[in-house]
Amino acid sequence: MVTKTQHTVPNTERTFCYRCRMSTPVLTEKRPSEARERLLATASDLFYREGIHAVGVDRVVIESAVTRATFYRHFPSKEDLIEAYLDREDATIREQVAAAREHESSPDELLEILIQGIADDVTFNHTRGCPFINASAEYPDASSPVRVAVREHRGWFKNELRDALAAAGRPDAAGAAAALVLLRDAALVGGYLDGPDAMRDTFVATARTVAGLS
């Protein structure tokens, strides 16, 4: 897989089921504020690449080409922007998993899609580690809204894996799901430190073994 030094905005990311998403009809929805979307996209890129605490509101405002008044109209505080950033990351992954579920032909195929999707994500999207782990490292208080959001995301993802493993008839689906979450954590860190090429084969082979695919 190729390496990138910059986080890709979610609406252009490669997904768990790229072909499926491309063929899925797009529902017509109310168009969100262009300024809000630009602020959130800019902040998401900066927070991921440089760190949350290292990026101030002024930097986001300048790079988004909006006024401070516009910023505060959409995000009353920087904390609101941070929560929106994590919500965006969470929503992107949920959409990818939902697309994979819609187009699976068997429980085993779903597991394969999820594993390959994690490897693709580390290669093409999250090349600087896990955004949730990175955010947690900046917020040591486990009761903070950031840590709560991270916990909810991880719990949801583990449950999705558990359900997929159970549907495939795997024994101890909960234990295997927990192991796959740890493998995803390791892949995200290893992909950043050692490069995705060094990570992918090892991650995929180990994850397939844990998922009972090999």
Secondary structure as UniProt FT lines:
FT   HELIX           10..12
FT   TURN            16..17
FT   HELIX           18..23
FT   HELIX           34..50
FT   TURN            52..54
FT   HELIX           57..64
FT   HELIX           68..74
FT   HELIX           78..103
FT   HELIX           107..120
FT   HELIX           121..125
FT   TURN            127..128
FT   HELIX           131..138
FT   TURN            142..143
FT   HELIX           145..167
FT   TURN            168..169
FT   TURN            171..172
FT   HELIX           173..194
FT   HELIX           196..210
FT   TURN            211..212
//
